[in-house]
Structures are given as C-alpha cells and as structure tokens.
Amino acid sequence: MTQTEDQRDVVDLLSADHREFDRVFTELETLVGQTGPDALRRKRELVDEVTIGIVKHSVAEETQVYPRVEKQVDETEAERSKHEHAEAEETMKRLERMDPGDPGFDTEVLTLVREIREHVEHEEGRMFAELRATFDRDELVRMAEAVQRVKAIAPTRAHPMTPNEAGVRTVLGPVASLLDHLRDAVSGRGKTAG
C-alpha cells in the first residue's frame, strides 16, 4: 500500500466542496421568499457560510489547479473556469452588501446558486476527468495537499477586483485574507453554527 491510497486526491477534495455548496444551496432555496426574522437571519448565515467556502475553494483552484490545467490539460478549460469564478465573485460581493430583507436579495441568491451549479457541472463533467487522465494518483494527492494548505490561509470574502490569476492571488491573497479574517472576527461572520 502506497502512502497515497488512503488520502483524497484533488478531484475528491474539490468534489466534496461542491457537495457542501449544494447542501447549503438546497437549504437556501427553501428559504427564498420567506421574510420572518428567523428566515432572514438564517439566509444571512448561509450566504456567509457558502461565500467563505466558495472563496477559499476558488482561490485554491486558481493558484494550485488551474495553472496545471492551463499547462498540461487545456488552457481554454482553465480560462472558462476563472471566468465563471469571476462572475460568482461579483454576485457574492453584491450579496455581502445587501441585507437579507432587501428586495433583490433572494434573486441574487438564486443567481449565485445557478452560477455555481453551472460551474460545478462544467468542472465535474470535463475538467475533473481530464485531471485524472493527465496526472497520476501521487500528483493528484499532492495537488490536494496544496489546495488544503491554500484554503487554510485564503481570503473569506469575494474580491472581484483582484484578477483570477495564480501569481496575483498568491501575492495578494495573504493580505486580503488577514483583512477578511479581522473583519470576520469583529463582525462574528462565519461563526454561527447551523
């Protein structure tokens, strides 16, 4: 048995993130249209939770996965995924600025759900199969480890003005992450258990 047989590879890791996003989206969809105080509070918690997860996931993909995809798999696939991330970041930034009771909040939630589900379908439908066909298991496990390291220190808020390029994200990520974590600590964002 090799060292990596019991470790998740990058496709397994990213797919698990996708399942978690969908779990949150499913709950959010049940809250669309509800305006009671508990429903509004829960919408905010869920939007914050999924935003934190998506941002960390996206930064890790953009710095650790997409550069490899660009060089060794398909540059067009990587560019398409970065574009999809950029669209979702714009939506998450709009949601961050809105109150769950605002007109349009639910519409933006449904936009985010659609954007991410389309992105997931694209990645899982083609890119992940290409990753497995191109890289051996040890490489995929090392990519997963790198993704985990980046997710641990990645920003927690959308930064749509930051280009979705590995070099830029690697340089600016720690600064954005520090500021995001400070803002989260002061506001209590992301600390509420569902």
C-alpha positions in Angstrom: 0.0 0.0 0.0 1.4 3.4 -1.0 1.3 6.4 1.1 -1.5 8.0 -1.0 -4.0 5.1 -1.2 -5.9 6.4 1.9 -5.6 10.1 1.0 -8.1 12.0 -1.0 -6.9 13.3 -4.4 -7.7 16.8 -5.6 -10.7 15.7 -7.6 -12.2 14.0 -4.5 -11.4 17.1 -2.4 -12.9 19.6 -4.8 -15.9 17.4 -5.4 -16.6 17.2 -1.7 -16.6 21.0 -1.6 -19.1 21.0 -4.4 -21.4 18.7 -2.4 -21.1 21.0 0.6 -22.0 24.1 -1.5 -25.0 22.2 -2.9 -26.2 21.3 0.6 -26.2 25.0 1.6 -27.9 26.0 -1.7 -30.6 23.4 -1.1 -31.4 25.0 2.3 -31.2 28.5 0.9 -33.7 27.6 -1.8 -36.2 26.5 0.9 -35.9 30.0 2.5 -36.4 32.0 -0.7 -39.5 34.2 -0.3 -39.6 33.8 3.5 -39.4 37.1 5.3 -39.7 36.2 9.0 -36.8 37.2 11.3 -35.5 33.7 11.7 -35.6 33.0 8.0 -33.7 36.3 7.3 -31.1 35.5 9.9 -30.6 32.0 8.5 -30.3 33.3 4.9 -27.5 35.6 6.0 -25.7 32.8 7.9 -26.0 30.5 4.9 -24.9 33.1 2.4 -21.9 33.9 4.6 -21.0 30.2 5.0 -21.2 29.4 1.3 -19.3 32.6 0.4 -16.4 31.7 2.7 -16.3 28.2 1.3 -16.5 29.2 -2.3 -13.9 32.0 -2.0 -11.4 29.6 -0.3 -12.2 26.9 -2.8 -11.8 29.3 -5.8 -8.5 30.8 -4.6 -7.1 27.3 -4.1 -8.2 26.2 -7.5 -6.8 29.4 -9.2 -3.4 29.0 -7.5 -2.9 25.3 -7.4 -5.1 23.6 -10.0 -5.8 25.9 -12.9 -2.1 26.7 -13.6 -1.5 22.9 -14.1 -4.7 22.6 -16.2 -3.5 25.5 -18.4 -0.1 24.0 -19.0 -0.9 20.3 -19.2 -4.6 19.8 -20.0 -6.5 22.6 -21.7 -5.9 26.3 -21.4 -9.5 27.1 -22.6 -10.9 25.0 -19.8 -8.9 26.9 -17.1 -9.9 30.3 -18.6 -13.5 29.3 -18.7 -13.4 28.3 -15.0 -11.7 31.5 -14.0 -14.4 33.5 -15.8 -17.1 31.5 -14.0 -15.4 32.3 -10.7 -15.2 36.0 -11.6 -19.0 36.1 -12.3 -19.7 34.3 -9.0 -17.4 36.7 -7.1 -19.4 39.7 -8.4 -22.7 38.1 -7.2 -21.2 37.3 -3.8 -19.9 40.8 -3.4 -23.4 42.2 -4.2 -24.9 39.7 -1.6 -22.3 40.8 1.0 -23.5 44.4 0.6 -27.2 43.5 0.9 -29.5 42.8 3.9 -31.5 39.5 3.5 -34.7 41.6 3.8 -33.7 43.8 0.8 -35.7 43.5 -2.4 -33.5 41.5 -4.8 -31.6 39.5 -2.1 -33.4 36.3 -3.0 -32.8 37.0 -6.7 -29.1 37.3 -6.1 -29.1 34.1 -4.0 -30.7 32.3 -6.9 -28.2 33.8 -9.3 -25.3 32.5 -7.2 -26.9 29.1 -6.9 -27.3 28.9 -10.7 -23.7 30.2 -11.4 -22.1 27.8 -9.0 -24.2 24.8 -10.1 -23.3 25.5 -13.8 -19.6 25.8 -12.8 -19.7 22.5 -10.9 -21.4 20.8 -13.8 -18.7 22.1 -16.1 -15.8 21.1 -13.9 -17.1 17.7 -12.9 -18.3 17.0 -16.5 -15.0 17.6 -18.2 -12.1 19.1 -16.2 -12.0 16.6 -13.4 -11.9 13.6 -15.8 -9.1 15.3 -17.7 -7.2 15.9 -14.5 -7.5 12.2 -13.7 -6.4 11.2 -17.2 -3.4 13.6 -17.2 -1.9 13.2 -13.7 -1.0 10.1 -11.8 -2.5 9.5 -8.3 0.5 10.8 -6.4 0.4 14.1 -8.3 -3.3 14.4 -7.7 -2.8 13.8 -4.0 0.0 16.4 -3.9 -2.4 18.8 -5.6 -5.0 18.1 -2.9 -2.5 18.8 -0.2 -1.5 22.1 -1.8 -5.2 23.0 -2.2 -5.8 22.3 1.5 -2.8 24.5 2.5 -4.1 27.4 0.4 -7.7 27.0 1.7 -6.4 27.3 5.3 -5.0 30.8 4.6 -7.2 32.0 1.8 -9.4 35.1 2.0 -13.0 34.6 3.2 -14.7 37.3 1.2 -15.1 37.9 -2.5 -12.6 40.3 -4.1 -13.9 40.7 -7.6 -11.4 43.4 -8.5 -8.5 41.0 -7.9 -7.5 39.3 -11.2 -8.1 35.5 -11.1 -4.5 34.7 -11.9 -2.3 32.4 -9.8 0.6 34.9 -9.3 -1.7 37.8 -8.3 -3.7 35.6 -6.0 -0.6 34.2 -4.4 0.9 37.6 -3.7 -2.3 39.5 -2.7 -4.1 36.5 -1.0 -2.4 36.7 2.4 -3.1 40.4 2.7 -6.7 40.0 1.7 -7.0 37.0 4.0 -5.7 38.9 7.0 -8.1 41.8 6.4 -11.0 39.4 5.8 -10.3 37.4 9.0 -10.0 40.6 11.0 -13.4 41.9 9.6 -14.9 38.5 10.3 -13.6 38.4 13.9 -15.1 41.9 14.6 -18.5 41.1 13.0 -18.8 37.5 14.1 -19.3 36.5 10.4 -19.0 32.8 9.8 -19.1 31.8 13.5 -22.7 30.8 13.7 -23.4 27.0 13.7 -26.3 25.9 11.6 
